[in-house]
Amino acid sequence: MKGIYRKTFISISISLAVIILFQFLNSFRLDLKMFLSFKFLFGVFILIAIYIIDAIRLKLLLHFFGYNVLIRETARNIIFGKFFSFITPMSIGGQPYQIYHLSKIGVKTEDATNIIISRTLEISFVILLLDVIFVRLILNAYPKSFGFGLIITGLLISLSISILIFLGFVNRKFLEKILIFFNRFLKNKQEKEKILEWIDSLQGSIKVLWLKNPWMLIFDTFLYFLTVCMYSYIMFLLVKNTINFWYLVGIMALLNSVAYYIPTPGSSGGIESTYQIVFTQIFGGAKAIETVMIFRIITFYIPLILSTILFPKFGINYNKEEG
């Protein structure tokens, strides 16, 4: 647990350091009354709704494979999956925890991997689609003031990540090479035959979800898109009447394509810096740092701190009977 506490401290410290720096540069001081405002409280309510929708999405996919997992277990999976994303470099720790947790409550590892990676592909697809749709509109709306380089970088990163994930997921030989490569670094190395057998099981699971009932994936993708809009609306609450909502959705999708691959715990510091650089040119420095800070308090600090407190009791102790 000491390691988790240390990572939480590092993640928060980096984020705070960047926010304090921008506050100093823009001579900004936050009014504490903001935390009692309708905007702040409604933003927290939207965040809770996002977590609930994500938990329902996971439960529906598990039910499709015949697993009757309780909603509290899917909620646990989502909450602590996001928690591990917050404390690991480039936010990469969430999916491994989710697969591990599902395997511990009785879900076959190949089904757990299929579900979680399919959801990751949905994320890549939605973000890439938003990038493609909005990149020209945003550049036309903010031709000089907007960070052209950041937008193009975000678009290219989103496209590259989508292709790599898709290849690793559907190309058997590519996946085999990846697993055999990483198997070299494991303490308990697996025999090649077992790896190939597991890949066969995974491919079978993929066919069930992707080919036999693609409408389930389409519906799940729509729900994910809904949560993307809800995250953007939390930001929109803070900058209403200064920007079109759909422009904001597109901007955040493009910026997240860059920011979330910053190699710090939870991409902390990178998200704040990227948002601040771009939003300063749209809203002005003081308004930008106010917006970024409140948005991060709602979507990052609150869930990170609460998860750190709850993880020792609810993030480790579970068994199959619970699910």
C-alpha positions in Angstrom: 0.0 0.0 0.0 2.9 2.3 0.6 3.7 2.2 -3.1 0.1 3.2 -4.0 0.2 6.1 -1.5 3.5 7.2 -2.9 2.1 7.1 -6.5 -1.0 9.0 -5.5 1.1 11.7 -3.8 3.4 12.0 -6.9 0.4 12.3 -9.2 -1.3 15.0 -7.1 2.0 16.8 -6.5 2.8 17.1 -10.2 -0.7 18.3 -11.1 -0.8 20.8 -8.3 2.7 22.1 -9.1 1.6 22.9 -12.7 -1.7 24.5 -11.6 0.1 26.7 -9.0 2.6 27.7 -11.6 -0.1 28.9 -14.0 -2.0 30.6 -11.1 1.2 32.5 -10.3 1.8 33.5 -14.0 -1.8 34.7 -14.4 -2.1 36.3 -10.9 -5.2 34.2 -10.2 -6.8 33.3 -6.9 -9.7 30.9 -6.6 -12.8 32.0 -4.8 -13.6 29.2 -2.3 -17.3 29.9 -2.7 -17.0 28.1 -6.1 -17.1 24.8 -4.2 -20.6 25.5 -3.1 -21.8 26.8 -6.4 -24.4 25.0 -8.6 -21.8 24.6 -11.4 -19.4 22.7 -9.1 -22.0 20.5 -7.4 -23.7 19.7 -10.7 -20.3 18.8 -12.1 -19.8 16.3 -9.3 -23.3 14.9 -10.0 -22.4 14.4 -13.7 -19.2 12.6 -12.7 -21.1 10.2 -10.5 -23.5 9.6 -13.3 -20.6 8.8 -15.7 -19.3 6.2 -13.2 -22.7 4.6 -13.0 -23.1 4.4 -16.8 -19.7 2.8 -17.1 -20.6 0.2 -14.4 -23.8 -0.6 -16.3 -21.9 -0.9 -19.6 -19.6 -3.4 -18.1 -22.4 -5.4 -16.4 -24.3 -5.6 -19.8 -21.2 -6.9 -21.6 -20.5 -9.5 -18.8 -24.2 -10.6 -18.9 -23.9 -11.1 -22.7 -21.1 -13.7 -21.9 -23.3 -15.4 -19.3 -21.7 -13.8 -16.2 -24.1 -12.7 -13.6 -21.9 -10.1 -11.9 -23.4 -7.8 -9.3 -23.5 -4.1 -10.1 -21.3 -3.4 -7.0 -18.6 -5.5 -8.6 -18.7 -3.7 -11.9 -18.7 -0.4 -10.1 -15.7 -1.5 -8.1 -14.0 -2.5 -11.4 -14.7 0.9 -12.9 -13.8 3.0 -9.8 -10.4 1.3 -9.2 -9.7 0.8 -12.8 -9.8 4.6 -13.2 -7.8 4.9 -9.9 -4.9 2.8 -11.4 -5.1 4.9 -14.5 -4.6 8.0 -12.3 -1.4 6.7 -10.7 0.4 4.9 -13.5 2.5 6.5 -16.3 0.4 7.5 -19.4 -2.7 6.2 -17.6 -1.9 2.6 -18.7 -2.6 0.8 -15.4 -6.4 0.8 -15.5 -7.0 -2.0 -18.0 -4.6 -4.6 -16.4 -6.3 -4.0 -13.0 -9.8 -4.4 -14.6 -8.8 -7.7 -16.2 -7.2 -8.9 -13.0 -10.2 -8.0 -10.9 -12.7 -9.7 -13.3 -10.5 -12.9 -13.3 -10.7 -12.9 -9.5 -14.5 -12.9 -9.4 -14.8 -15.8 -11.8 -14.6 -14.3 -15.3 -12.4 -16.3 -17.7 -9.2 -14.3 -18.5 -9.9 -14.5 -22.2 -13.4 -13.1 -21.8 -12.2 -10.4 -19.4 -9.4 -9.4 -21.9 -11.9 -9.4 -24.8 -14.3 -7.2 -22.9 -11.8 -4.7 -21.6 -9.8 -4.4 -24.8 -13.0 -4.1 -26.8 -13.9 -1.2 -24.6 -10.4 0.3 -25.2 -11.0 -0.1 -28.9 -14.3 1.7 -28.6 -12.5 4.6 -26.8 -9.9 4.8 -29.6 -12.6 4.7 -32.3 -14.8 7.4 -30.7 -11.9 9.7 -30.0 -10.5 9.2 -33.5 -13.9 9.8 -35.1 -14.3 13.0 -33.0 -10.8 14.1 -34.0 -11.5 13.6 -37.7 -14.9 15.3 -37.5 -13.8 18.4 -35.6 -10.2 19.0 -36.6 -11.1 21.2 -39.6 -14.0 23.0 -37.9 -11.8 23.9 -34.9 -8.9 25.0 -37.0 -11.3 27.2 -39.1 -12.8 28.7 -36.0 -9.4 29.4 -34.3 -7.0 29.6 -37.3 -4.2 31.6 -35.6 -4.8 31.5 -31.9 -5.3 27.7 -31.6 -2.4 25.3 -31.1 -2.3 23.9 -34.6 0.7 21.6 -33.7 -1.1 20.1 -30.7 -4.2 19.4 -32.8 -2.2 17.6 -35.6 -0.2 15.7 -33.0 -3.3 14.6 -31.2 -4.9 13.4 -34.5 -1.7 11.4 -35.5 -1.4 9.9 -32.0 -5.0 8.9 -31.9 -4.8 7.3 -35.4 -1.5 5.4 -34.5 -2.8 4.1 -31.2 -6.1 2.9 -32.8 -4.2 1.0 -35.5 -1.8 -0.7 -33.0 -4.6 -1.7 -30.6 -6.6 -3.1 -33.5 -3.7 -5.1 -34.9 -2.8 -6.5 -31.5 -6.4 -7.5 -31.0 -7.4 -9.2 -34.3 -4.1 -10.3 -35.8 -3.1 -13.6 -34.3 0.6 -13.6 -35.3 1.0 -10.0 -34.1 -0.6 -10.8 -30.7 1.5 -13.9 -30.4 4.7 -12.0 -30.9 3.7 -9.4 -28.3 2.8 -12.0 -25.7 5.9 -14.1 -26.2 8.0 -11.0 -26.0 6.5 -9.8 -22.7 6.5 -13.4 -21.3 10.3 -13.2 -21.1 10.1 -10.6 -18.4 7.6 -12.4 -16.2 8.7 -14.2 -13.0 6.3 -17.1 -13.7 7.0 -17.6 -17.4 4.3 -19.4 -19.4 5.0 -22.2 -21.9 4.5 -21.2 -25.5 1.8 -23.9 -25.9 -0.3 -22.3 -23.1 0.1 -18.9 -24.7 -1.1 -20.2 -28.0 -4.0 -22.0 -26.4 -5.0 -18.8 -24.5 -4.8 -16.8 -27.8 -7.2 -19.4 -29.4 -9.6 -18.9 -26.5 -9.4 -15.1 -26.9 -10.0 -15.3 -30.6 -13.1 -17.4 -30.0 -14.4 -14.9 -27.4 -13.8 -12.0 -29.8 -15.8 -13.8 -32.5 -18.7 -14.2 -30.1 -18.8 -10.5 -29.2 -17.8 -8.9 -32.5 -19.5 -11.2 -35.1 -22.5 -12.8 -33.4 -23.8 -9.7 -31.7 -22.2 -6.5 -33.1 -25.2 -4.5 -31.9 -24.0 -5.0 -28.3 -20.7 -3.2 -29.2 -22.5 -0.5 -31.1 -24.8 0.2 -28.1 -21.8 0.2 -25.8 -19.9 2.5 -28.0 -22.9 4.9 -28.0 -22.9 4.9 -24.2 -19.2 5.7 -24.2 -19.8 8.6 -26.6 -22.4 9.8 -24.1 -19.9 9.8 -21.3 -17.4 11.7 -23.4 -20.1 14.4 -23.9 -20.8 14.4 -20.2 -17.2 15.0 -19.3 -17.1 17.8 -21.8 -20.3 19.3 -20.3 -18.6 19.5 -16.9 -16.1 21.8 -18.6 -18.9 23.6 -20.5 -20.6 24.4 -17.3 -17.6 26.6 -16.4 -17.3 28.4 -19.8 -20.9 28.7 -21.0 -21.6 31.5 -23.5 -18.0 31.7 -24.6 -17.7 28.6 -26.8 -19.9 26.2 -28.8 -20.4 23.0 -26.9 -19.5 20.7 -29.8 -16.3 22.7 -30.5 -15.4 22.1 -26.9 -16.1 18.3 -27.3 -13.8 18.3 -30.3 -11.1 20.3 -28.6 -11.0 18.1 -25.6 -10.9 15.0 -27.7 -8.0 16.3 -29.7 -6.1 17.5 -26.6 -6.7 14.3 -24.7 -5.1 12.4 -27.6 -1.9 14.2 -26.7 -2.2 14.8 -23.0 -3.0 11.2 -21.9 0.3 9.9 -23.4 2.5 12.2 -21.2 4.7 9.7 -19.2 3.7 10.9 -15.7 1.4 9.2 -13.2 -2.1 9.6 -14.6 -0.6 12.0 -17.2 -0.8 14.6 -14.4 0.8 17.9 -15.3 0.5 17.1 -19.0 -3.3 17.4 -19.0 -3.2 20.7 -17.1 -0.4 22.1 -19.3 -2.0 21.1 -22.5 -5.5 22.4 -21.5 -4.0 25.7 -20.2 -1.9 26.4 -23.3 -4.9 26.1 -25.6 -7.7 27.5 -23.4 -5.6 30.5 -22.6 -5.8 31.5 -26.3 -9.5 31.0 -26.3 -10.7 32.2 -22.8 -7.7 34.2 -21.5 -5.2 33.1 -18.9 -7.1 33.7 -15.7 -10.3 32.1 -16.9 -8.4 29.2 -18.4 -6.6 28.3 -15.2 -9.8 28.7 -13.2 -11.7 26.4 -15.6 -8.8 23.8 -15.8 -8.4 23.7 -12.0 -12.1 23.2 -11.2 -12.4 20.6 -13.9 -9.4 18.7 -12.6 -10.7 18.9 -9.0 -14.0 17.4 -10.0 -12.7 14.7 -12.5 -9.3 13.9 -11.0 -8.6 15.0 -7.4 -11.9 13.9 -5.9 -12.0 10.4 -7.4 -8.3 9.9 -6.9 -8.4 10.9 -3.2 -11.6 8.9 -2.5 -10.2 5.8 -4.3 -6.9 6.0 -2.3 -8.9 6.0 0.9 -11.3 3.2 -0.2 -8.8 0.9 -2.0 -7.4 -0.9 1.0 -10.8 -2.1 2.0 -12.7 -2.4 -1.2 -10.0 -2.7 -3.9 -8.3 -5.8 -2.7 -10.7 -7.9 -0.7 -13.1 -9.7 -3.0 -13.9 -13.3 -3.9 -16.0 -15.2 -6.4 -19.0 -15.4 -4.3 -19.3 -11.6 -4.3 -19.6 -11.5 -8.1 
